[in-house]
């Protein structure tokens, strides 16, 4: 099978798996088991808040005025008149972040004593839901987020620092709630699905019921099924990759070496989120950086293909989901006079790979469940 044909099968399968994932079957099952007759409020926060809200509304009938959504600009236009949707900045908070977060705090504080709160969390919630503690200001929060993003810290470390500035993180949002009880249903974009880390844990409290309804691994399982239905042999790695880029590159390099002559020639799925420290002023993201870093490795294997894909369709740049490389990538770059090491040093991986048509542009999808790495050692 030629690499372009294989790439098309992979990208089509990614799209099919994302569509399936965003039906949120686990969420539907959980909400369908809730007892009838209870007054309920719905609060959805994150980049996939809109889709989660729409699924919940098919099963839960919120009390009038009790369905709020906070998401990224342009991500959700509710068709249900019961929903009030707020929009704010991501990945860096803005004035609307603070304004709408304080509105949600006041809403929680005014909740009737008999009200049950259903919270729907998805990736991006930590930046979108924020109200700084005095004497901190919006400017302090913006500066902090930009510094954390530039340092290349993992999400756990970022959220730990963010919580020290916040009136809503690390369980603080739950303290504002005056109703009966809280149930949280979350899409996890963090290692080990830690409730204290997902969206910086705004509703983590001992008496809060917490359910993870999807994560990077469960998405990869759907991708595995989609590829297997095309007759491909697929292995889905259990681990969530985090830490530093050099370690991940070494692991992927070894997977190519170990499987290049495997008679079964499986496609190997891995995933996680490995931050990249910004060292220049070019254009790129985690996935384009990783793909470009792998290009010299794939030059050794004539039939190899590697794809790095951000599940929200936005690899730092809004119209770029990631990139792919194969054995011919290095020669293509050389022919264009593009130096891999220079591009990586300048954090300019997108520019290099886009110049040879190997950036993936699938459109933003909002399903923020980290990145997927697709290792195909041979045709």
C-alpha positions as CSV (number, residue, x, y, z in Angstrom):
1,X,0.0,0.0,0.0
2,X,1.4,3.4,-1.0
3,X,2.0,6.0,1.7
4,X,-0.6,8.4,0.4
5,X,-3.2,5.7,0.3
6,X,-2.3,4.7,3.9
7,X,-2.4,8.3,5.0
8,X,-5.9,8.7,3.5
9,X,-7.1,5.6,5.4
10,X,-5.6,7.0,8.6
11,X,-7.1,10.5,8.3
12,X,-10.5,9.0,7.3
13,X,-10.4,6.7,10.3
14,X,-9.4,9.6,12.6
15,X,-12.5,11.5,11.4
16,X,-14.8,8.5,11.9
17,X,-13.4,7.9,15.4
18,X,-13.9,11.5,16.4
19,X,-17.5,11.5,15.2
20,X,-18.1,8.3,17.2
21,X,-16.3,9.6,20.3
22,X,-18.4,12.7,20.4
23,X,-21.7,10.8,20.7
24,X,-20.6,10.5,24.4
25,X,-22.2,7.1,24.9
26,X,-20.8,6.9,28.4
27,X,-22.3,10.3,29.4
28,X,-25.7,9.2,27.9
29,X,-25.6,6.0,30.0
30,X,-24.8,7.8,33.2
31,X,-27.4,10.5,32.8
32,X,-30.0,7.9,31.8
33,X,-29.6,6.2,35.2
34,X,-30.4,9.4,37.2
35,X,-33.6,9.2,39.3
36,X,-36.6,11.1,37.9
37,X,-38.2,14.1,39.6
38,X,-35.1,15.8,40.8
39,X,-34.7,19.5,40.1
40,X,-31.4,19.9,38.1
41,X,-29.1,22.5,36.7
42,X,-26.6,22.0,33.9
43,X,-23.2,23.7,33.7
44,X,-20.9,22.9,30.8
45,X,-17.3,24.3,30.7
46,X,-14.6,23.7,28.1
47,X,-13.9,23.5,24.4
48,X,-16.4,20.7,23.9
49,X,-19.0,22.1,26.3
50,X,-21.5,22.7,23.5
51,X,-21.6,19.1,22.3
52,X,-21.7,17.8,25.8
53,X,-24.6,20.2,26.7
54,X,-26.6,19.1,23.6
55,X,-26.2,15.4,24.6
56,X,-27.2,16.1,28.2
57,X,-30.3,18.1,27.1
58,X,-31.7,15.0,25.3
59,X,-31.8,13.2,28.7
60,X,-31.9,15.8,31.4
61,X,-34.6,18.6,31.6
62,X,-33.0,21.5,33.5
63,X,-35.0,23.9,35.6
64,X,-35.8,27.1,33.8
65,X,-32.7,29.4,33.7
66,X,-30.5,26.5,34.9
67,X,-28.4,25.6,31.9
68,X,-25.2,27.5,31.4
69,X,-22.3,26.9,29.0
70,X,-18.8,28.5,29.0
71,X,-16.7,27.8,25.9
72,X,-14.2,29.2,23.4
73,X,-15.2,31.9,21.0
74,X,-17.1,30.5,18.0
75,X,-17.3,27.0,19.4
76,X,-21.0,26.7,20.2
77,X,-24.3,28.3,19.1
78,X,-27.0,26.7,21.2
79,X,-30.2,25.8,19.3
80,X,-32.0,25.1,22.5
81,X,-33.5,28.2,24.1
82,X,-33.0,26.8,27.6
83,X,-29.2,27.3,27.2
84,X,-27.3,30.5,28.0
85,X,-23.9,30.3,26.4
86,X,-20.9,32.4,27.4
87,X,-17.7,32.7,25.3
88,X,-14.2,33.6,26.4
89,X,-10.5,33.4,25.4
90,X,-8.4,30.3,25.1
91,X,-5.6,29.3,25.7
92,X,-5.0,32.7,27.3
93,X,-7.9,34.2,29.4
94,X,-9.4,37.6,28.7
95,X,-11.9,40.1,30.1
96,X,-14.8,37.8,29.2
97,X,-13.2,34.9,31.1
98,X,-13.3,36.9,34.3
99,X,-16.7,38.4,33.7
100,X,-18.5,35.2,32.8
101,X,-16.7,33.2,35.5
102,X,-17.9,35.6,38.1
103,X,-21.4,35.3,36.7
104,X,-21.2,31.5,37.1
105,X,-20.0,32.0,40.7
106,X,-23.0,34.2,41.5
107,X,-25.3,31.6,39.8
108,X,-23.8,28.9,42.0
109,X,-24.3,31.0,45.1
110,X,-27.9,31.6,44.3
111,X,-28.7,28.0,43.6
112,X,-31.9,26.7,45.5
113,X,-31.2,24.3,48.3
114,X,-33.0,21.4,46.6
115,X,-31.1,21.8,43.3
116,X,-28.8,19.1,41.9
117,X,-25.9,20.4,39.7
118,X,-24.7,18.4,36.7
119,X,-21.2,19.7,35.7
120,X,-19.8,18.8,32.2
121,X,-16.1,19.4,31.9
122,X,-13.9,19.2,28.8
123,X,-10.4,20.2,27.7
124,X,-9.7,23.9,27.9
125,X,-11.7,24.4,31.1
126,X,-8.8,25.6,33.1
127,X,-8.2,28.6,30.9
128,X,-11.8,29.4,30.3
129,X,-13.1,29.2,33.9
130,X,-11.1,31.7,36.0
131,X,-11.7,34.3,38.6
132,X,-8.4,35.6,40.2
133,X,-8.0,35.9,43.9
134,X,-7.4,39.4,45.2
135,X,-5.0,41.2,44.8
136,X,-4.4,39.4,41.5
137,X,-5.8,40.9,38.3
138,X,-6.6,39.7,34.8
139,X,-3.2,41.1,33.7
140,X,-1.6,38.8,36.3
141,X,-3.5,35.8,35.0
142,X,-2.7,36.5,31.4
143,X,1.0,37.0,32.2
144,X,1.0,33.7,34.2
145,X,-0.7,31.7,31.4
146,X,1.7,33.0,28.7
147,X,4.7,32.2,30.9
148,X,3.5,28.7,31.6
149,X,2.7,28.0,28.0
150,X,6.2,29.2,26.9
151,X,8.0,27.1,29.5
152,X,6.6,23.9,28.1
153,X,5.2,22.6,31.4
154,X,2.9,19.7,31.4
155,X,-0.8,20.3,32.2
156,X,-0.5,19.0,35.8
157,X,2.2,21.4,36.6
158,X,0.5,24.3,34.9
159,X,-2.8,23.7,36.7
160,X,-1.0,23.5,40.1
161,X,0.4,27.0,39.6
162,X,-2.9,28.3,38.2
163,X,-4.8,27.2,41.3
164,X,-2.8,29.5,43.6
165,X,-4.2,32.5,41.8
166,X,-7.8,31.3,41.6
167,X,-11.2,31.6,43.2
168,X,-12.5,28.6,41.3
169,X,-9.7,26.1,40.9
170,X,-8.7,23.2,43.3
171,X,-12.3,22.7,44.5
172,X,-13.0,26.4,45.1
173,X,-15.9,26.5,42.7
174,X,-17.7,23.8,44.7
175,X,-17.5,26.0,47.8
176,X,-19.7,28.6,46.1
177,X,-22.5,26.0,45.4
178,X,-25.5,26.3,47.7
179,X,-27.6,23.5,46.3
180,X,-28.2,19.9,47.2
181,X,-25.4,17.9,45.5
182,X,-23.0,17.9,42.5
183,X,-22.3,15.3,39.9
184,X,-19.4,15.9,37.5
185,X,-18.9,14.2,34.1
186,X,-15.6,14.9,32.5
187,X,-13.6,14.3,29.4
188,X,-10.1,13.8,30.6
189,X,-7.1,15.5,28.9
190,X,-4.7,14.6,31.7
191,X,-2.5,11.7,32.7
192,X,-4.2,9.2,35.1
193,X,-7.6,11.0,34.7
194,X,-6.9,12.9,38.0
195,X,-10.1,14.9,38.9
196,X,-7.8,17.4,40.7
197,X,-6.0,18.2,37.4
198,X,-8.9,18.0,34.9
199,X,-9.8,21.7,34.3
200,X,-7.8,22.4,37.5
201,X,-10.4,20.5,39.5
202,X,-13.0,23.3,40.1
203,X,-15.5,20.9,41.7
204,X,-13.2,18.4,43.4
205,X,-14.6,17.9,46.9
206,X,-15.1,14.7,49.0
207,X,-18.9,14.7,48.6
208,X,-18.9,15.3,44.8
209,X,-19.6,12.4,42.5
210,X,-17.1,12.3,39.7
211,X,-17.1,10.3,36.5
212,X,-14.6,10.3,33.6
213,X,-16.6,9.6,30.4
214,X,-13.8,9.6,27.9
215,X,-10.0,10.1,27.5
216,X,-7.2,9.7,25.0
217,X,-7.0,6.0,25.4
218,X,-10.7,5.4,24.9
219,X,-10.5,7.6,21.7
220,X,-7.6,5.5,20.5
221,X,-9.7,2.4,21.0
222,X,-12.3,3.8,18.6
223,X,-9.6,4.6,16.2
224,X,-8.2,1.1,16.5
225,X,-11.6,-0.3,15.7
226,X,-12.0,2.0,12.7
227,X,-8.6,0.9,11.3
228,X,-9.2,-2.8,12.0
229,X,-12.5,-2.6,10.0
230,X,-10.3,-1.6,7.0
231,X,-8.4,-4.9,7.5
232,X,-5.3,-3.4,9.2
233,X,-3.5,-4.9,12.1
234,X,-3.4,-2.4,15.0
235,X,-1.8,-2.2,18.4
236,X,-3.0,0.4,20.9
237,X,-0.4,1.3,23.5
238,X,-1.7,1.6,27.1
239,X,0.5,4.4,28.3
240,X,-0.3,8.1,28.3
241,X,2.8,9.9,27.0
242,X,3.9,12.9,29.0
243,X,7.2,14.4,30.2
244,X,9.8,15.7,27.7
245,X,9.9,15.5,23.9
246,X,13.3,13.9,23.7
247,X,12.1,10.9,25.7
248,X,9.0,10.5,23.5
249,X,11.1,10.8,20.3
250,X,13.4,8.0,21.6
251,X,10.4,5.8,22.3
252,X,8.9,6.3,18.9
253,X,12.3,5.7,17.2
254,X,12.5,2.4,19.0
255,X,9.0,1.4,18.0
256,X,10.0,1.9,14.3
257,X,13.2,-0.1,14.8
258,X,11.5,-2.9,16.6
259,X,8.7,-3.3,14.0
260,X,10.2,-2.3,10.6
261,X,10.7,-6.0,9.8
262,X,7.7,-7.4,11.7
263,X,5.9,-9.7,9.2
264,X,2.5,-8.5,10.7
265,X,3.6,-4.9,10.2
266,X,1.1,-3.4,12.7
267,X,0.0,0.2,12.9
268,X,0.9,1.3,16.5
269,X,-1.3,3.9,18.3
270,X,0.2,6.0,21.0
271,X,-1.0,9.2,22.6
272,X,-0.7,11.8,25.3
273,X,0.6,15.4,25.6
274,X,4.2,16.3,25.6
275,X,4.8,20.0,25.9
276,X,7.4,21.8,23.7
277,X,9.5,24.6,25.0
278,X,9.3,27.6,22.7
279,X,12.8,28.6,21.6
280,X,12.1,30.8,18.6
281,X,9.4,33.0,17.0
282,X,8.3,30.6,14.2
283,X,5.0,28.8,13.7
284,X,4.3,25.4,15.0
285,X,2.8,23.2,17.7
286,X,3.4,20.0,19.7
287,X,2.5,17.7,16.8
288,X,4.3,19.5,13.9
289,X,7.4,19.7,16.1
290,X,7.3,16.0,16.9
291,X,6.6,15.1,13.3
292,X,9.5,17.2,12.0
293,X,11.8,15.7,14.7
294,X,10.9,12.2,13.5
295,X,11.7,13.0,9.8
296,X,15.4,11.9,9.9
297,X,14.4,8.7,11.7
298,X,11.9,7.8,9.0
299,X,14.5,8.4,6.3
300,X,16.0,5.0,7.3
301,X,12.7,3.1,6.5
302,X,11.5,3.4,3.0
303,X,7.9,2.4,3.7
304,X,7.5,4.0,7.1
305,X,4.8,6.7,7.9
306,X,4.4,8.7,11.0
307,X,1.4,10.9,11.9
308,X,1.0,13.3,14.9
309,X,-2.5,14.6,15.3
310,X,-4.1,17.0,17.8
311,X,-7.6,15.7,18.5
312,X,-9.1,19.2,18.7
313,X,-7.9,20.0,15.2
314,X,-5.8,22.8,16.5
315,X,-2.1,22.2,17.0
316,X,-1.4,25.6,18.5
317,X,-2.5,27.1,15.1
318,X,-6.2,27.2,14.6
319,X,-6.2,25.7,11.1
320,X,-3.5,23.0,11.6
321,X,-4.2,19.6,13.3
322,X,-0.7,18.2,13.0
323,X,1.5,16.7,10.4
324,X,2.9,13.6,8.8
325,X,6.3,12.5,7.7
326,X,7.8,9.5,5.7
327,X,11.0,8.4,4.2
328,X,10.9,11.1,1.5
329,X,10.4,14.0,3.9
330,X,14.0,14.9,4.4
331,X,14.8,15.0,0.7
332,X,11.7,17.1,0.1
333,X,12.8,19.6,2.7
334,X,16.4,19.7,1.4
335,X,15.1,20.3,-2.1
336,X,13.3,23.4,-0.7
337,X,16.5,24.6,1.1
338,X,14.8,24.0,4.5
339,X,17.0,22.9,7.4
340,X,15.3,20.6,10.0
341,X,17.5,21.6,12.9
342,X,17.1,25.3,12.2
343,X,13.3,25.0,11.9
344,X,13.1,23.1,15.2
345,X,15.4,25.7,17.0
346,X,13.1,28.5,15.7
347,X,9.9,26.6,16.8
348,X,9.0,26.8,13.1
349,X,8.0,23.2,12.3
350,X,4.7,24.1,10.7
351,X,6.4,26.4,8.2
352,X,8.8,23.7,7.1
353,X,6.2,20.9,6.8
354,X,3.6,23.1,5.2
355,X,6.1,24.1,2.5
356,X,6.1,20.5,1.3
357,X,2.4,19.8,1.8
358,X,2.7,17.6,4.9
359,X,0.8,19.7,7.5
360,X,-2.6,18.3,8.3
361,X,-5.5,20.7,8.0
362,X,-8.7,19.1,9.1
363,X,-10.5,22.0,10.7
364,X,-11.1,22.5,14.4
365,X,-13.1,19.7,16.1
366,X,-13.1,20.8,19.8
367,X,-12.6,17.3,21.1
368,X,-9.7,18.2,23.3
369,X,-8.4,14.8,24.4
370,X,-4.7,15.4,23.7
371,X,-2.6,14.2,20.8
372,X,-2.4,10.9,18.9
373,X,0.7,9.4,17.4
374,X,0.3,6.9,14.6
375,X,3.4,4.8,13.9
376,X,3.2,2.8,10.7
377,X,6.6,1.1,10.2
378,X,5.9,-0.5,6.8
379,X,3.3,-0.7,4.1
